[in-house]
Structure formats: structure tokens, C-alpha cells
């Protein structure tokens, strides 16, 4: 992953850990990312995204609308799509849909949309 894809506060992990532990980005430098619970920084080549799941949507203050079968936060709508028995998370808007795989992608989307409003 490129450090330029991340912002301070994004939740990511490192690929070399036996037990994957999500952590928060605290410092970004060219090619280097320092995570909050680690003593030393990591190369951006070792940084991996945390897969988006329902527990992360709750942590990000989304609420589930069971009638419409979607997650909502302010004007942001996140849904699960099933295509050929594979599940995808998507952001739904009037402009269309965008696939979201990782927590940091959703965090960046929320940040951008709040800046626009």
C-alpha cells in the first residue's frame, strides 16, 4: 500500500503479524507509516488494509436500517451486494455505486464528504 493512500487516523495493519491487529496511523512520511501501538515505523510495503465488516461500521457510528437493508451515517449509505455468491460492500449515492473493501477507504470517503458539506 502507498503511504499516500492513507491519512492520520486511518485504521490499517501490517502484513507480517501472525495475529492480525488493526491499528491507527499516527505519522505518515514518504514511504513510511508509524502506527500507534508500535515502537518502530513500518515501510508502506508492509501496510495492509483492514477488511470492512459490520463491526467496523458500528465503530464508525453507522446505524443499520433493517427496513432498507443498509447502513447509514448522515448522508452516507453503505450496502452489501452479492454477485455470484461473493459479497461486496458499496457506497451508494445518486451518482452511482463505488466498491469499498477496507476500513481506511471508508474513513477517507467520510472525511472527503464532510469537507464538501
C-alpha positions in Angstrom: 0.0 0.0 0.0 1.3 3.5 -0.7 1.6 5.9 2.2 -0.2 8.5 0.0 -3.4 6.4 0.2 -3.5 6.9 3.9 -4.3 9.7 6.4 -3.5 10.1 10.0 -6.2 8.3 12.0 -6.8 5.6 9.3 -7.1 2.0 10.6 -4.7 -0.4 9.0 -2.5 -3.4 9.9 0.9 -4.9 9.0 1.2 -8.0 6.8 3.9 -9.8 8.9 2.0 -10.2 12.1 0.9 -13.8 13.0 -2.2 -12.4 14.8 -3.6 -9.5 12.7 -4.1 -6.4 14.9 -5.7 -3.3 13.4 -4.0 -0.1 14.5 -4.3 3.6 13.9 -1.9 5.6 11.7 -0.2 8.4 13.8 2.6 9.6 11.5 3.0 9.5 7.7 6.3 10.1 5.9 7.2 9.3 2.3 7.3 5.5 2.2 6.9 5.2 6.0 3.9 4.7 8.2 4.0 4.8 12.0 1.2 3.0 13.8 0.0 4.0 17.3 0.7 0.7 19.2 4.1 0.1 17.6 7.5 1.2 18.8 9.0 1.5 15.3 7.6 2.7 12.0 6.9 0.3 9.1 7.6 0.5 5.4 4.4 1.3 3.4 5.0 -2.0 1.6 4.1 -3.8 4.9 0.9 -1.9 5.5 -2.4 -3.7 4.6 -6.0 -2.7 4.8 -8.4 -3.9 7.4 -11.4 -5.6 5.6 -14.6 -3.7 6.1 -17.2 -5.6 8.2 -20.3 -4.8 10.2 -18.3 -4.3 13.5 -16.3 -1.5 11.8 -19.4 0.2 10.5 -20.7 0.3 14.2 -17.3 1.7 15.4 -17.6 4.4 12.8 -21.1 5.3 14.1 -23.1 3.9 11.2 -26.6 2.6 12.1 -28.3 -0.3 10.4 -31.6 0.3 8.7 -33.2 -3.1 8.6 -36.2 -2.0 6.5 -33.9 -0.8 3.7 -31.2 -3.3 4.5 -28.4 -0.7 4.6 -26.0 1.1 6.9 -26.4 4.9 7.3 -24.4 7.8 8.6 -25.6 11.3 7.9 -26.0 11.2 4.0 -23.7 8.2 3.5 -25.3 4.9 2.6 -23.3 1.6 2.7 -24.8 -1.6 1.4 -23.8 -5.2 0.8 -24.1 -6.5 -2.7 -24.0 -10.2 -3.6 -22.7 -11.0 -7.0 -22.2 -14.7 -7.9 -22.2 -15.6 -4.2 -19.4 -13.0 -3.5 -20.2 -10.2 -1.0 -19.2 -6.7 -1.8 -19.5 -3.5 0.3 -20.6 -0.5 -1.8 -21.2 3.2 -1.1 -24.4 4.1 -2.8 -25.2 7.7 -4.0 -27.2 9.5 -6.7 -24.1 9.3 -8.9 -23.9 5.5 -8.7 -22.1 3.0 -6.5 -18.4 2.6 -5.5 -16.9 -0.6 -4.1 -15.3 -0.3 -0.7 -13.0 -3.1 0.5 -11.2 -1.6 3.5 -11.9 0.5 6.6 -9.4 3.2 5.6 -11.2 3.6 2.3 -14.4 4.3 4.1 -12.7 6.6 6.6 -11.2 8.6 3.7 -14.6 8.8 2.0 -16.3 10.1 5.2 -13.5 12.7 5.5 -13.9 13.9 2.0 -17.7 14.1 2.1 -17.6 16.0 5.4 -15.2 18.5 3.8 -17.6 19.1 0.9 -20.6 19.7 3.1 
